[in-house]
Amino acid sequence: MSQIETPADTPPRTPCPAPANIRHAVEEYDRNATVIHWDAPRHKMTARILGEGPPLIVIPGVASTYRGYALTLNTLSQRFRTVIFDYPGDNPGDKARLSRITHDHLVDDLFALIDHLNFGRTFLFGLSFGSTVTLKALHREPRRFPRAAIQGGFAFRKYTPAEKVALRLGRFLPGTADRLPFHGKVLEWNNLSHFPSVIADRWPFYVEQNGLTPISALTHRLDLIARTDLRPLLKEIPTEVLLIQGNEDRIVARRYYEELKAGLPHAEGLVLPIVGHQPHYTHAELLAKLVGDFLLPCAPGGCPNEAAEQQTDGSEH
């Protein structure tokens, strides 16, 4: 039997690098990020800043800590000055009176943070619940945001049975989300199949971080979702928005993505196959690249073809 010979000048194949260890990524983020605490209008806010370049504020989901976004933030910080903040009620002693904080107040806090950091025009990246804060900010003052990205977003959303249970029981339970009945089982049903074995270390970390959200803060945000319907505002948002949706998302269904895409006048959509609701865990580098390339399509030195285009334009006159 003849053998196929490899040409002598063919370079050896480089094996794919091993996936990043998520706990090491968090350690790297903590070493390099700057933590700030300041008196926001209704609570003492904690925010973390990493990187240089154009400002990009990452607006997190309903039940997560900043550590869950470390992989994505580490990559985005190579191109942006990234900022991620904690919601009211996430930190003990932040003096948040949740019963008096509305969804509009969360948007007020975002603008207050931008002003506190002396940012000019700022990019926004909202994930899941954070998409609602993003959309309302874009509607309120679109001139301040050149572009925005949304992942797993929605303008209006009906609750899953698990979320209804969390909202009903959470009004009376102290402690953190890991105390909620069937907490681990619910996470497993919605997300485990989207964590392949090659990144097995990320699943227990995700469960751990999700469980750290105070129940009072979680139920407060779930209650805000129940009261929020941004669909009438979508057509009035002039900003270019990238919509990213996991095709296998069991938490925010595809129909909510389609609703945003149809309602926003200047939306581009990307549906990622075999991806669920947590790409900042499962596909962090890809997510960061998609967001970064949309928000900042040209490198700081200019577009690669810019000089050639200018020469062509000049030769035609």
C-alpha positions as CSV (number, residue, x, y, z in Angstrom):
1,M,0.0,0.0,0.0
2,S,1.5,3.4,-1.0
3,Q,1.9,6.1,1.5
4,I,1.2,9.8,1.0
5,E,4.4,11.7,1.6
6,T,4.4,15.1,3.2
7,P,6.4,17.7,1.3
8,A,9.7,18.5,3.0
9,D,8.9,22.3,3.1
10,T,5.5,21.8,4.8
11,P,5.6,23.4,8.3
12,P,4.6,21.1,11.1
13,R,1.1,21.5,12.4
14,T,0.8,23.5,15.6
15,P,-1.6,21.9,18.1
16,C,-4.5,24.0,19.2
17,P,-3.7,25.8,22.5
18,A,-5.4,24.4,25.6
19,P,-8.4,26.4,26.8
20,A,-7.6,29.1,29.4
21,N,-8.1,28.0,33.0
22,I,-10.9,30.2,34.3
23,R,-9.6,30.5,37.8
24,H,-6.2,31.6,36.5
25,A,-7.9,34.1,34.3
26,V,-9.7,35.6,37.3
27,E,-6.4,35.8,39.2
28,E,-4.9,37.6,36.2
29,Y,-7.9,40.0,36.1
30,D,-7.7,40.7,39.8
31,R,-3.9,41.5,39.5
32,N,-4.4,44.0,36.8
33,A,-7.8,45.6,37.3
34,T,-8.3,48.8,39.3
35,V,-11.2,48.6,41.8
36,I,-13.1,51.8,42.6
37,H,-15.8,52.5,45.2
38,W,-17.8,55.6,45.0
39,D,-21.1,57.0,46.3
40,A,-23.5,56.6,43.4
41,P,-26.9,58.4,43.7
42,R,-28.6,55.5,45.6
43,H,-25.9,53.2,46.8
44,K,-22.1,52.8,47.2
45,M,-21.1,51.4,43.8
46,T,-18.2,49.1,43.1
47,A,-16.6,49.0,39.6
48,R,-13.5,47.5,38.1
49,I,-11.5,49.0,35.3
50,L,-9.0,47.2,33.0
51,G,-7.2,48.2,29.8
52,E,-6.6,51.3,27.8
53,G,-8.2,52.7,24.7
54,P,-11.8,53.7,24.0
55,P,-14.1,53.2,27.0
56,L,-16.4,50.2,27.0
57,I,-18.8,49.5,29.9
58,V,-19.9,45.9,30.3
59,I,-23.4,45.7,31.9
60,P,-23.8,42.3,33.5
61,G,-26.7,39.8,33.7
62,V,-29.2,39.2,36.4
63,A,-27.2,36.7,38.6
64,S,-23.5,36.8,38.2
65,T,-20.3,38.2,39.6
66,Y,-17.6,40.1,37.7
67,R,-15.4,37.0,37.9
68,G,-17.7,35.2,35.4
69,Y,-16.7,37.8,32.8
70,A,-13.0,37.8,33.5
71,L,-12.1,35.7,30.4
72,T,-14.0,38.1,28.2
73,L,-12.8,41.2,29.9
74,N,-9.1,40.1,29.7
75,T,-9.5,39.9,25.9
76,L,-11.5,43.0,25.5
77,S,-9.1,45.0,27.6
78,Q,-6.4,44.6,24.9
79,R,-8.4,47.1,22.8
80,F,-10.7,48.9,25.2
81,R,-10.7,50.5,28.6
82,T,-13.2,48.1,30.1
83,V,-15.5,48.8,33.1
84,I,-17.8,46.4,34.8
85,F,-19.9,47.3,37.9
86,D,-21.9,45.6,40.6
87,Y,-25.6,46.2,40.8
88,P,-27.3,47.6,44.0
89,G,-27.6,45.0,46.7
90,D,-24.7,42.8,45.4
91,N,-22.3,43.9,48.1
92,P,-22.9,43.9,51.9
93,G,-22.9,47.5,53.2
94,D,-23.6,49.2,49.9
95,K,-26.5,51.0,51.5
96,A,-28.9,50.1,48.6
97,R,-32.6,50.3,49.5
98,L,-33.8,48.0,46.8
99,S,-37.5,48.7,47.3
100,R,-36.9,52.2,46.2
101,I,-34.7,51.5,43.2
102,T,-36.4,51.3,39.8
103,H,-35.1,50.2,36.4
104,D,-34.8,53.9,35.5
105,H,-32.5,54.3,38.5
106,L,-30.2,51.7,37.2
107,V,-29.9,53.7,34.0
108,D,-29.3,56.8,36.0
109,D,-26.5,55.0,37.8
110,L,-24.9,54.1,34.4
111,F,-24.8,57.7,33.4
112,A,-23.5,58.8,36.8
113,L,-20.7,56.2,36.4
114,I,-19.8,57.6,33.0
115,D,-19.7,61.1,34.3
116,H,-17.7,60.0,37.4
117,L,-15.1,58.5,35.2
118,N,-15.0,61.5,32.9
119,F,-15.7,59.4,29.9
120,G,-16.8,61.0,26.7
121,R,-18.5,58.9,24.1
122,T,-18.7,55.3,25.4
123,F,-19.3,51.9,24.0
124,L,-21.8,49.6,25.8
125,F,-22.0,45.8,26.0
126,G,-25.1,44.5,27.8
127,L,-25.6,40.8,28.6
128,S,-29.0,39.3,29.3
129,F,-30.6,41.6,31.9
130,G,-27.9,44.1,31.2
131,S,-29.4,44.5,27.7
132,T,-32.5,46.2,29.1
133,V,-30.3,48.8,30.8
134,T,-28.3,49.2,27.6
135,L,-31.4,49.7,25.5
136,K,-32.9,52.3,27.8
137,A,-29.6,54.2,27.9
138,L,-29.4,54.2,24.1
139,H,-32.9,55.5,23.9
140,R,-32.3,58.2,26.5
141,E,-29.1,59.7,25.1
142,P,-28.0,58.0,21.9
143,R,-25.4,60.7,21.1
144,R,-23.2,59.4,23.9
145,F,-22.9,55.9,22.5
146,P,-21.3,55.4,19.1
147,R,-22.2,51.7,19.0
148,A,-23.4,49.0,21.3
149,A,-23.5,45.2,21.6
150,I,-26.1,43.0,23.2
151,Q,-25.9,39.2,24.0
152,G,-28.8,37.1,25.1
153,G,-30.9,40.3,25.2
154,F,-34.6,41.1,25.3
155,A,-36.9,44.1,25.4
156,F,-39.7,42.2,27.2
157,R,-39.6,38.7,28.7
158,K,-42.0,36.2,30.2
159,Y,-40.7,34.2,33.2
160,T,-39.7,30.6,33.2
161,P,-41.3,28.5,36.0
162,A,-37.9,28.4,37.9
163,E,-37.7,32.2,37.8
164,K,-41.3,32.5,39.1
165,V,-40.3,30.2,42.0
166,A,-37.2,32.3,42.7
167,L,-39.1,35.5,42.7
168,R,-41.9,34.1,44.9
169,L,-39.6,32.5,47.5
170,G,-36.8,35.0,47.3
171,R,-38.9,37.7,48.9
172,F,-38.7,35.8,52.2
173,L,-35.3,34.0,52.1
174,P,-32.1,35.5,53.4
175,G,-28.7,34.6,52.0
176,T,-27.5,33.9,48.5
177,A,-28.9,32.2,45.4
178,D,-27.3,28.8,46.2
179,R,-29.9,28.5,49.0
180,L,-32.8,28.5,46.5
181,P,-34.6,25.2,46.0
182,F,-33.2,23.2,43.1
183,H,-30.7,25.9,42.3
184,G,-28.1,23.5,41.0
185,K,-30.6,21.4,39.1
186,V,-32.1,24.4,37.3
187,L,-28.6,25.6,36.2
188,E,-27.8,22.1,35.0
189,W,-31.0,21.8,33.0
190,N,-30.5,25.2,31.3
191,N,-26.7,25.3,30.8
192,L,-24.7,22.2,31.4
193,S,-25.0,20.8,27.9
194,H,-23.3,23.9,26.6
195,F,-20.1,23.3,28.6
196,P,-18.1,20.7,26.7
197,S,-15.7,18.4,28.5
198,V,-12.6,20.3,27.3
199,I,-13.7,23.2,29.6
200,A,-15.0,21.1,32.4
201,D,-13.3,23.3,35.0
202,R,-15.7,26.2,34.0
203,W,-18.9,24.5,35.0
204,P,-18.4,24.2,38.8
205,F,-17.0,27.8,38.7
206,Y,-20.1,29.0,36.9
207,V,-22.4,27.3,39.5
208,E,-20.3,28.7,42.3
209,Q,-20.4,32.3,41.0
210,N,-24.1,32.2,40.1
211,G,-24.8,31.1,43.7
212,L,-23.1,34.1,45.2
213,T,-25.7,36.6,44.2
214,P,-27.8,37.7,47.2
215,I,-31.3,36.5,46.9
216,S,-32.7,39.9,47.7
217,A,-30.8,41.5,44.8
218,L,-31.7,38.7,42.5
219,T,-35.4,38.9,43.2
220,H,-35.3,42.7,43.0
221,R,-33.9,42.4,39.4
222,L,-36.4,39.7,38.5
223,D,-39.2,42.0,39.7
224,L,-37.8,44.8,37.5
225,I,-37.9,42.5,34.5
226,A,-41.5,41.8,35.2
227,R,-42.3,45.5,35.1
228,T,-40.2,46.3,32.0
229,D,-41.4,46.4,28.4
230,L,-39.1,48.3,26.1
231,R,-40.7,47.2,22.9
232,P,-42.3,50.6,22.2
233,L,-38.9,52.3,22.5
234,L,-37.0,50.1,20.0
235,K,-37.9,52.0,16.8
236,E,-36.7,55.2,18.4
237,I,-33.1,54.0,19.0
238,P,-30.8,55.2,16.2
239,T,-27.6,53.5,17.5
240,E,-26.0,50.7,15.5
241,V,-26.4,47.6,17.7
242,L,-24.9,44.1,17.4
243,L,-27.2,41.4,18.6
244,I,-25.6,38.1,19.6
245,Q,-27.7,35.0,20.3
246,G,-26.8,31.5,21.2
247,N,-28.8,29.2,19.1
248,E,-29.2,26.7,22.0
249,D,-30.1,29.4,24.6
250,R,-32.7,27.9,27.0
251,I,-33.0,31.0,29.2
252,V,-33.6,33.8,26.6
253,A,-35.3,32.1,23.7
254,R,-34.6,32.9,20.0
255,R,-37.9,34.8,19.7
256,Y,-36.6,37.6,21.9
257,Y,-33.6,38.0,19.7
258,E,-35.9,38.1,16.6
259,E,-38.1,40.7,18.4
260,L,-35.0,43.0,19.0
261,K,-33.7,42.5,15.5
262,A,-37.1,43.5,13.9
263,G,-37.6,46.4,16.3
264,L,-34.2,48.1,16.2
265,P,-33.7,50.2,13.1
266,H,-30.0,49.6,12.9
267,A,-29.3,46.1,14.3
268,E,-27.0,43.5,13.0
269,G,-27.6,39.9,14.2
270,L,-25.3,36.9,14.9
271,V,-26.7,33.5,15.9
272,L,-24.0,31.3,17.3
273,P,-24.6,27.5,16.7
274,I,-24.1,25.1,19.6
275,V,-23.9,28.1,22.1
276,G,-26.2,28.6,25.0
277,H,-26.8,31.6,27.3
278,Q,-23.3,31.8,28.8
279,P,-20.8,32.4,26.0
280,H,-18.7,34.6,28.3
281,Y,-17.9,31.2,30.0
282,T,-18.0,28.8,27.1
283,H,-16.8,31.0,24.1
284,A,-15.2,34.0,25.8
285,E,-12.5,34.7,23.3
286,L,-14.9,34.5,20.4
287,L,-17.4,36.7,22.1
288,A,-14.8,39.3,22.8
289,K,-13.6,39.3,19.2
290,L,-17.1,39.6,17.8
291,V,-17.9,42.5,20.1
292,G,-14.6,44.2,19.6
293,D,-14.6,43.9,15.9
294,F,-18.1,45.4,15.7
295,L,-17.5,48.3,18.1
296,L,-14.1,49.1,16.8
297,P,-13.8,47.8,13.3
298,C,-10.6,49.6,12.5
299,A,-7.3,49.2,14.3
300,P,-6.0,52.4,16.1
301,G,-3.7,53.0,13.1
302,G,-6.5,53.0,10.6
303,C,-8.3,50.5,8.4
304,P,-5.9,48.1,6.6
305,N,-7.2,49.2,3.2
306,E,-7.5,52.9,4.1
307,A,-4.3,54.0,2.4
308,A,-5.0,52.0,-0.8
309,E,-8.5,53.5,-1.0
310,Q,-7.2,57.0,-0.6
311,Q,-4.7,56.4,-3.4
312,T,-7.4,55.1,-5.6
313,D,-9.7,58.0,-4.9
314,G,-6.9,60.4,-5.6
315,S,-6.0,58.9,-9.0
316,E,-9.5,59.3,-10.2
317,H,-9.6,63.0,-9.9
